[in-house]
Structure formats: structure tokens, C-alpha cells
């Protein structure tokens, strides 16, 4: 029986930030270190984000419903045309 592989050691030590410091997160990526400042969201900011998201969802819904309502009659016409052509072909082949 073979031995299971040993787990890798972490490549860097985690940084412990005390609670008194401002909200700063440091990410170590492949291109170096990046600092990301995280701020608290205000009630106005939350309302604006929610309103913008709702408007975008409503606009997408309107576009999808508009496309559906435009394509639905075309699909009905196409299916009706296929049925009529099939019935006409069947009628003329039977009569010959």
C-alpha cells in the first residue's frame, strides 16, 4: 500500500488585523499585493443599489417579453404554414 501524499504547507502566513484598525483587506495575487478598502454601506447607498438593480431587471424583463410577444405570432404563422403545406401536399398526392 502506498502512503497518502503529505499536504502542502501554506505559502504565506495569514495577517491578523486588530479590530481598531480601519477596514483594509490585503490580497496577495500573482501580480503583487493589492489593498482593498471596504467601507460601510449607508442606507441611501443600499436604496440606490436596490433601485438600480430593480430597474435593470425590469428592463431585461420588458425586452424578453417584447421579444416573446413579437416572435409568438411568427411562430404561430410558421406552424400554420407548415401544416397547410403538408395538408395540400397530402391532398394532391392522394388525388394523383
Backbone as CSV, one residue per row, in Angstrom:
resi,resn,N_x,N_y,N_z,CA_x,CA_y,CA_z,C_x,C_y,C_z
1,UNK,0.839,-1.184,0.000,0.000,0.000,0.000,0.882,1.245,0.000
2,UNK,0.482,2.225,-0.800,1.267,3.462,-0.862,0.774,4.439,0.203
3,UNK,1.688,5.298,0.603,1.352,6.307,1.604,0.617,7.467,0.932
4,UNK,-0.368,8.060,1.621,-1.050,9.229,1.035,-0.083,10.411,0.971
5,UNK,-0.242,11.282,-0.030,0.666,12.429,-0.137,0.493,13.388,1.034
6,UNK,1.604,14.009,1.418,1.567,14.985,2.525,0.948,16.285,2.030
7,UNK,0.138,16.938,2.864,-0.455,18.218,2.443,0.614,19.294,2.321
8,UNK,0.364,20.233,1.385,1.309,21.332,1.182,1.239,22.314,2.342
9,UNK,2.376,22.891,2.648,2.422,23.939,3.675,1.882,25.228,3.066
10,UNK,1.225,26.092,3.861,0.726,27.359,3.310,1.880,28.204,2.782
11,UNK,1.639,28.927,1.686,2.699,29.725,1.062,2.946,31.032,1.797
12,UNK,1.970,31.495,2.546,2.172,32.719,3.330,1.374,32.608,4.619
13,UNK,1.788,33.365,5.583,1.106,33.366,6.883,-0.082,34.327,6.815
14,UNK,-1.213,33.987,7.449,-2.344,34.920,7.462,-2.025,36.150,8.305
15,UNK,-2.532,37.290,7.856,-2.305,38.532,8.592,-3.487,38.770,9.518
16,UNK,-3.199,38.930,10.802,-4.243,39.184,11.787,-4.335,40.691,11.998
17,UNK,-5.500,41.262,11.697,-5.698,42.711,11.825,-6.555,42.958,13.051
18,UNK,-6.066,43.763,13.992,-6.866,44.060,15.188,-8.124,44.839,14.833
19,UNK,-9.183,44.736,15.649,-10.451,45.391,15.338,-10.394,46.910,15.304
20,UNK,-9.421,47.552,15.926,-9.391,49.016,15.979,-8.948,49.629,14.652
21,UNK,-8.323,48.870,13.790,-7.794,49.438,12.550,-8.916,49.624,11.537
22,UNK,-8.708,50.553,10.564,-9.731,50.732,9.531,-9.866,49.464,8.688
23,UNK,-10.989,49.368,8.013,-11.260,48.160,7.231,-10.421,48.168,5.957
24,UNK,-9.308,47.482,6.002,-8.436,47.343,4.840,-8.143,45.866,4.681
25,UNK,-8.348,45.367,3.486,-8.027,43.969,3.213,-6.877,43.932,2.225
26,UNK,-5.916,43.074,2.486,-4.752,42.960,1.624,-4.800,41.594,0.954
27,UNK,-4.773,41.606,-0.371,-4.773,40.375,-1.133,-3.430,40.233,-1.820
28,UNK,-2.860,39.070,-1.706,-1.612,38.798,-2.400,-1.961,37.953,-3.605
29,UNK,-1.814,38.534,-4.780,-2.151,37.832,-6.010,-0.901,37.465,-6.780
30,UNK,-1.101,37.065,-8.021,0.031,36.677,-8.852,0.821,37.883,-9.325
31,UNK,0.221,39.073,-9.297,0.896,40.282,-9.779,1.319,41.210,-8.640
32,UNK,1.351,40.726,-7.437,1.774,41.559,-6.323,0.686,41.705,-5.282
33,UNK,0.879,42.662,-4.397,-0.054,42.884,-3.303,-1.032,43.989,-3.675
34,UNK,-2.296,43.776,-3.373,-3.327,44.776,-3.636,-4.047,45.108,-2.338
35,UNK,-4.347,46.390,-2.138,-5.113,46.805,-0.967,-6.535,47.125,-1.419
36,UNK,-7.495,46.586,-0.693,-8.895,46.835,-0.992,-9.515,47.471,0.240
37,UNK,-10.025,48.680,0.090,-10.650,49.378,1.201,-12.143,49.062,1.189
38,UNK,-12.653,48.581,2.302,-14.053,48.203,2.419,-14.754,49.218,3.306
39,UNK,-15.745,49.884,2.752,-16.483,50.878,3.530,-17.851,50.344,3.923
40,UNK,-18.436,50.957,4.913,-19.782,50.565,5.327,-20.796,51.180,4.373
41,UNK,-21.818,50.412,4.030,-22.855,50.908,3.132,-23.854,51.742,3.925
42,UNK,-24.183,52.913,3.373,-25.178,53.772,4.016,-26.570,53.327,3.558
43,UNK,-27.608,53.710,4.287,-28.971,53.363,3.852,-29.297,53.904,2.454
44,UNK,-28.832,55.113,2.143,-29.064,55.679,0.817,-28.371,54.833,-0.248
45,UNK,-27.160,54.386,0.014,-26.430,53.542,-0.932,-27.145,52.229,-1.177
46,UNK,-27.669,51.633,-0.121,-28.394,50.372,-0.259,-29.666,50.584,-1.088
47,UNK,-30.374,51.698,-0.827,-31.594,52.004,-1.582,-31.268,52.229,-3.059
48,UNK,-30.182,52.957,-3.340,-29.803,53.222,-4.725,-29.403,51.936,-5.451
49,UNK,-28.635,51.090,-4.811,-28.230,49.819,-5.437,-29.455,48.961,-5.701
50,UNK,-30.382,48.907,-4.746,-31.602,48.129,-4.926,-32.452,48.696,-6.064
51,UNK,-32.567,50.025,-6.145,-33.366,50.652,-7.202,-32.741,50.417,-8.574
52,UNK,-31.437,50.552,-8.677,-30.759,50.339,-9.961,-30.883,48.885,-10.389
53,UNK,-30.723,47.960,-9.443,-30.870,46.544,-9.759,-32.295,46.247,-10.217
54,UNK,-33.281,46.811,-9.540,-34.674,46.608,-9.933,-34.963,47.160,-11.317
55,UNK,-34.413,48.338,-11.627,-34.619,48.918,-12.957,-33.983,48.059,-14.042
56,UNK,-32.787,47.539,-13.776,-32.133,46.673,-14.759,-32.922,45.386,-14.979
57,UNK,-33.405,44.793,-13.900,-34.200,43.571,-14.024,-35.495,43.858,-14.778
58,UNK,-36.136,44.979,-14.494,-37.373,45.338,-15.185,-37.109,45.572,-16.672
59,UNK,-36.011,46.241,-17.011,-35.687,46.494,-18.417,-35.425,45.182,-19.153
60,UNK,-34.698,44.264,-18.534,-34.442,42.962,-19.159,-35.748,42.199,-19.336
61,UNK,-36.607,42.254,-18.349,-37.904,41.577,-18.438,-38.751,42.155,-19.567
62,UNK,-38.760,43.469,-19.707,-39.515,44.104,-20.785,-38.963,43.676,-22.145
63,UNK,-37.641,43.635,-22.273,-37.039,43.205,-23.533,-37.390,41.756,-23.854
64,UNK,-37.310,40.881,-22.848,-37.628,39.473,-23.081,-39.099,39.281,-23.428
65,UNK,-39.986,39.964,-22.702,-41.416,39.856,-23.006,-41.737,40.447,-24.377
66,UNK,-41.086,41.547,-24.726,-41.289,42.145,-26.044,-40.852,41.207,-27.152
67,UNK,-39.694,40.579,-26.967,-39.229,39.618,-27.975,-40.182,38.434,-28.051
68,UNK,-40.656,37.958,-26.914,-41.591,36.830,-26.906,-42.895,37.199,-27.598
69,UNK,-43.430,38.373,-27.280,-44.698,38.787,-27.882,-44.544,39.077,-29.372
70,UNK,-43.349,39.440,-29.817,-43.102,39.659,-31.240,-42.929,38.328,-31.972
71,UNK,-42.238,37.377,-31.340,-41.941,36.109,-32.003,-43.085,35.100,-31.911
72,UNK,-43.976,35.257,-30.956,-45.082,34.307,-30.807,-45.984,34.265,-32.043
73,UNK,-46.451,35.400,-32.577,-47.261,35.330,-33.805,-46.484,34.761,-34.989
74,UNK,-45.190,35.057,-35.075,-44.387,34.498,-36.154,-44.306,32.981,-36.046
75,UNK,-44.162,32.468,-34.837,-44.106,31.022,-34.635,-45.444,30.384,-34.993
76,UNK,-46.547,31.031,-34.622,-47.877,30.503,-34.960,-48.059,30.488,-36.479
77,UNK,-47.641,31.559,-37.160,-47.731,31.603,-38.617,-46.880,30.515,-39.261
78,UNK,-45.697,30.292,-38.751,-44.811,29.268,-39.300,-45.419,27.875,-39.135
79,UNK,-45.925,27.566,-37.947,-46.531,26.254,-37.709,-47.772,26.082,-38.578
80,UNK,-48.595,27.118,-38.693,-49.786,27.050,-39.537,-49.400,26.840,-40.994
81,UNK,-48.388,27.543,-41.457,-47.922,27.382,-42.835,-47.415,25.973,-43.103
82,UNK,-46.661,25.415,-42.174,-46.161,24.049,-42.337,-47.324,23.062,-42.391
83,UNK,-48.314,23.241,-41.529,-49.478,22.346,-41.544,-50.265,22.460,-42.854
84,UNK,-50.489,23.680,-43.341,-51.232,23.886,-44.585,-50.475,23.270,-45.757
85,UNK,-49.161,23.504,-45.827,-48.362,22.932,-46.912,-48.405,21.410,-46.849
86,UNK,-48.309,20.847,-45.655,-48.380,19.388,-45.508,-49.723,18.839,-45.947
87,UNK,-50.826,19.501,-45.575,-52.154,19.043,-45.972,-52.366,19.168,-47.476
88,UNK,-51.896,20.263,-48.075,-52.032,20.459,-49.518,-51.241,19.397,-50.268
89,UNK,-50.015,19.121,-49.836,-49.208,18.081,-50.489,-49.894,16.721,-50.371
90,UNK,-50.428,16.431,-49.186,-51.106,15.153,-48.984,-52.334,15.057,-49.889
91,UNK,-53.081,16.142,-50.032,-54.295,16.149,-50.856,-53.949,15.903,-52.312
92,UNK,-52.919,16.597,-52.840,-52.564,16.460,-54.248,-51.883,15.122,-54.539
93,UNK,-51.136,14.555,-53.592,-50.517,13.245,-53.828,-51.575,12.152,-53.818
94,UNK,-52.578,12.276,-53.004,-53.649,11.274,-52.933,-54.516,11.319,-54.174
95,UNK,-54.706,12.486,-54.732,-55.559,12.642,-55.909,-54.913,12.114,-57.175
96,UNK,-53.596,12.010,-57.247,-52.922,11.570,-58.477,-53.105,10.109,-58.751
